[in-house]
Amino acid sequence: MIWNTPRMAVDHQALLKQFEYLNHMNPHTFEVEDLDRLIKSATSDLENFDKERHEEFKKYEMMKEHERREHLKTLDEEGRKKEEKHYEEMKKKHADHPKVNHPGSQDQLKEVWEEADGLDPEDFDPKTFFNLHDTNGDGFFDEQELEALFTKELEKIYDPTNEEDDMVEMEEERLRMREHVMNEVDANKDRLVSLDEFLTATKKKEFLEPDSWETLEQNQAYTEEEMREFEEHLAKQEEDLNQKTADLQKQREELERQQQQLNAQKVELQQVEPVHSVCS
């Protein structure tokens, strides 16, 4: 009904041009099936976006490790030992943090209820919790609202003032937590958590008695094989770049040689012209 009112009129032809998932067999109206196609397509796009983020994070971690290894090569034996010792100390310091609650578990949500909402954990009520954190009041937890619930857990692991804590890794951890909860709770896979889905999840054993949560430092983002391939790729890129640089240098030298020849020819011509003038 809304789509047929003048104030909310939709140019369906324009939508067809922009969104290939709409029904091209019925270009004059926006049907329920069109909305379903739109949601599925948007969901697929977001899933691909998450995959790309994971891949970018993996590359980030491998580049960080590559640069660390390259730096070690520039040091003498004593310097390398000192640097390696510092590296291990930072890893140990980063891993030394309070227990991280399983994302989406009763313990985790109760902690938010108590510390962020200022409420008595004994009075924890899932429906009230949902309404408190459904910040836009649309009856769903979207991805941003879910990710906001993990801030307290992430603060246990990451502090921007600490040398050992990487904020890029913090955002990857946030993404992992959100994906985990979505996989557990989002029954219809629309990347939204409805109140019914949320309440159903709070009755499951996983909510009441969850497994421990393994943080990023317990799950390396890449394998040694991937690291080897990454470094080989970097070496090939560097080799190609050096070759291009050498080729450009040769081209420059050739252009300079040709310019010198032209300059010499100009000088010869300038010397010949006065002779012709005298002869005339």
C-alpha positions in Angstrom: 0.0 0.0 0.0 2.7 2.5 0.9 4.4 2.1 -2.5 1.3 3.3 -4.3 0.9 6.6 -2.4 2.1 9.7 -4.3 4.4 10.8 -1.4 6.3 7.5 -1.4 6.2 6.8 -5.2 9.0 4.6 -6.4 10.6 4.8 -9.8 10.7 1.1 -10.4 12.4 1.5 -13.8 15.3 3.3 -12.1 15.5 0.6 -9.5 15.7 -2.0 -12.2 18.7 -0.2 -13.7 20.5 0.0 -10.4 19.6 -3.4 -8.8 19.9 -6.5 -11.0 18.2 -8.6 -8.3 14.7 -6.9 -8.9 12.1 -8.6 -11.0 12.6 -7.4 -14.6 9.5 -9.2 -15.7 7.3 -6.8 -13.7 8.9 -3.4 -14.1 6.0 -1.3 -12.8 5.5 -2.4 -9.2 7.7 -3.2 -6.2 6.6 -6.7 -5.1 7.3 -8.7 -1.9 9.6 -10.9 -4.0 11.6 -7.8 -5.0 12.1 -6.9 -1.3 13.2 -10.5 -0.6 15.7 -10.4 -3.5 16.9 -7.0 -2.2 17.5 -8.4 1.3 19.2 -11.5 0.0 21.5 -9.5 -2.3 22.4 -7.0 0.5 23.1 -9.9 2.9 25.4 -11.5 0.3 27.2 -8.2 -0.2 27.7 -7.8 3.5 29.0 -11.4 3.8 31.5 -10.7 1.0 32.5 -7.5 2.8 33.2 -9.4 6.0 35.3 -12.0 4.0 37.3 -9.2 2.4 37.9 -7.6 5.9 39.2 -10.9 7.2 41.6 -11.2 4.2 42.8 -7.7 4.6 43.4 -8.4 8.3 45.4 -11.5 7.4 47.6 -9.5 5.0 48.0 -6.8 7.7 49.2 -9.4 10.2 51.6 -11.1 7.7 53.0 -7.7 6.7 53.6 -6.8 10.3 55.4 -10.1 10.9 57.4 -9.7 7.6 58.6 -6.2 8.6 59.6 -7.6 12.1 61.6 -10.3 10.5 63.2 -7.9 8.0 64.1 -5.6 10.9 65.8 -8.5 12.8 68.0 -9.1 9.7 69.5 -5.5 10.1 70.6 -6.2 13.7 73.7 -7.8 15.0 73.4 -11.0 17.2 73.1 -9.0 20.5 70.5 -6.7 19.0 68.4 -9.5 17.6 68.4 -11.3 21.0 67.3 -8.0 22.7 64.6 -7.4 20.1 63.3 -11.0 20.3 63.2 -10.8 24.1 61.2 -7.6 24.0 58.8 -9.1 21.4 58.1 -12.2 23.6 57.6 -9.9 26.6 55.0 -7.8 24.7 53.2 -11.0 23.6 53.0 -12.3 27.1 51.9 -8.9 28.5 49.1 -8.7 25.9 47.9 -12.2 26.7 47.8 -11.4 30.4 44.3 -10.0 30.7 41.1 -10.8 32.6 38.9 -13.7 31.4 36.9 -12.8 28.3 33.3 -13.9 28.5 31.9 -15.9 25.6 30.2 -13.3 23.3 26.4 -13.4 23.6 26.4 -15.6 26.7 24.5 -14.9 29.9 27.7 -14.0 31.7 28.7 -11.5 29.0 25.3 -9.8 28.8 25.0 -9.7 32.5 28.3 -7.9 32.7 27.0 -5.3 30.2 23.7 -5.1 32.3 25.7 -4.4 35.4 28.6 -2.3 34.3 27.2 -0.4 31.3 23.6 -0.2 32.3 24.1 0.2 36.0 21.6 -2.5 36.9 21.6 -5.3 39.4 22.8 -8.6 37.8 20.2 -10.5 39.9 17.5 -8.6 38.1 18.8 -9.5 34.6 15.9 -9.8 32.2 16.6 -10.7 28.5 13.6 -8.8 27.1 14.4 -5.6 29.0 18.1 -6.0 28.0 17.1 -6.3 24.3 14.9 -3.2 24.5 17.7 -1.2 26.3 20.2 -2.0 23.6 17.9 -1.8 20.5 19.0 1.8 20.3 17.0 2.7 17.2 13.9 1.0 18.5 13.2 -1.0 15.3 12.8 -4.3 17.1 16.0 -5.8 15.9 19.7 -5.9 16.8 21.6 -4.9 13.8 25.4 -5.5 13.4 26.4 -2.1 14.9 24.1 -2.6 17.9 25.5 -6.1 18.5 29.1 -4.9 18.2 28.5 -2.2 20.8 27.7 -5.0 23.3 31.3 -6.3 23.1 33.0 -3.1 24.1 33.5 -4.2 27.7 35.0 -7.5 26.7 37.4 -5.8 24.2 38.5 -3.3 26.9 39.8 -6.3 28.9 42.2 -7.2 26.1 43.0 -3.9 24.4 44.2 -0.5 25.6 45.2 2.1 23.0 47.9 3.4 25.4 49.7 0.1 25.6 52.5 -0.7 23.3 51.5 -4.4 23.2 47.9 -3.8 22.1 47.1 -3.3 18.4 43.8 -1.5 17.7 43.5 -3.1 14.3 43.5 -6.5 16.0 40.8 -5.2 18.4 38.5 -4.4 15.5 39.1 -7.9 14.1 38.2 -9.4 17.4 35.0 -7.3 17.5 34.1 -8.6 14.0 34.8 -12.2 15.1 32.5 -11.8 18.2 29.7 -10.3 16.1 30.0 -13.1 13.5 29.9 -15.7 16.2 26.8 -14.3 17.8 25.0 -13.9 14.4 25.8 -17.5 13.5 24.4 -18.7 16.8 21.3 -16.5 17.1 20.3 -15.2 13.6 18.0 -18.1 12.7 16.8 -16.8 9.3 20.2 -15.5 8.3 19.1 -12.0 7.5 21.9 -10.4 9.5 19.5 -9.0 12.0 18.5 -10.4 15.4 14.9 -10.1 16.3 13.5 -10.1 19.8 12.1 -13.7 19.3 15.5 -14.9 18.0 17.2 -13.3 21.0 14.8 -14.8 23.5 15.1 -18.2 22.0 18.9 -18.1 22.2 18.7 -17.2 25.9 17.1 -20.5 26.6 19.8 -22.6 25.0 22.6 -24.4 26.9 25.2 -22.4 25.0 23.8 -19.2 26.5 23.8 -20.5 30.1 26.9 -22.7 30.0 29.1 -21.5 27.2 32.5 -22.8 26.2 35.5 -20.5 26.9 36.2 -17.9 24.2 39.5 -18.1 22.4 40.9 -14.7 21.6 43.0 -13.7 18.6 46.3 -14.4 20.3 45.1 -18.0 20.6 44.1 -18.1 16.9 46.9 -17.0 14.6 45.4 -15.3 11.5 47.7 -17.2 9.0 49.6 -20.4 8.6 53.4 -20.6 8.1 52.6 -21.8 4.5 50.6 -18.7 3.9 53.4 -16.6 5.4 55.9 -18.2 3.1 53.7 -17.6 0.0 53.1 -14.0 1.1 56.9 -13.3 1.4 57.5 -15.0 -1.9 54.9 -12.7 -3.4 56.5 -9.6 -1.8 59.9 -10.7 -3.1 58.5 -11.1 -6.6 56.9 -7.7 -6.4 60.2 -6.2 -5.3 62.0 -7.9 -8.1 59.5 -6.6 -10.7 59.7 -3.1 -9.2 63.5 -3.2 -9.4 63.4 -4.4 -13.0 61.0 -1.6 -13.9 63.3 0.9 -12.1 66.3 -0.5 -14.0 64.4 -0.3 -17.3 63.3 3.3 -16.6 66.9 4.2 -15.8 68.1 2.7 -19.1 65.4 4.7 -20.9 66.5 7.9 -19.1 70.2 7.2 -20.0 69.2 6.6 -23.6 67.2 9.9 -23.7 70.1 11.8 -22.2 72.4 10.2 -24.8 70.1 11.3 -27.6 69.8 14.8 -26.1 73.6 15.0 -26.1 73.7 14.0 -29.7 71.1 16.6 -30.6 73.1 19.3 -28.7 76.3 18.3 -30.5 74.5 18.5 -33.9 73.2 22.0 -33.0 76.7 23.1 -32.1 78.0 21.8 -35.4 75.3 23.6 -37.3 76.0 26.8 -35.5 79.7 26.5 -36.4 78.9 25.8 -40.1 76.5 28.7 -40.6 79.1 31.5 -40.1 81.4 29.8 -42.7 78.6 29.9 -45.2 78.0 33.6 -44.4 81.7 34.5 -45.0 81.7 32.6 -48.3 78.7 34.5 -49.5 
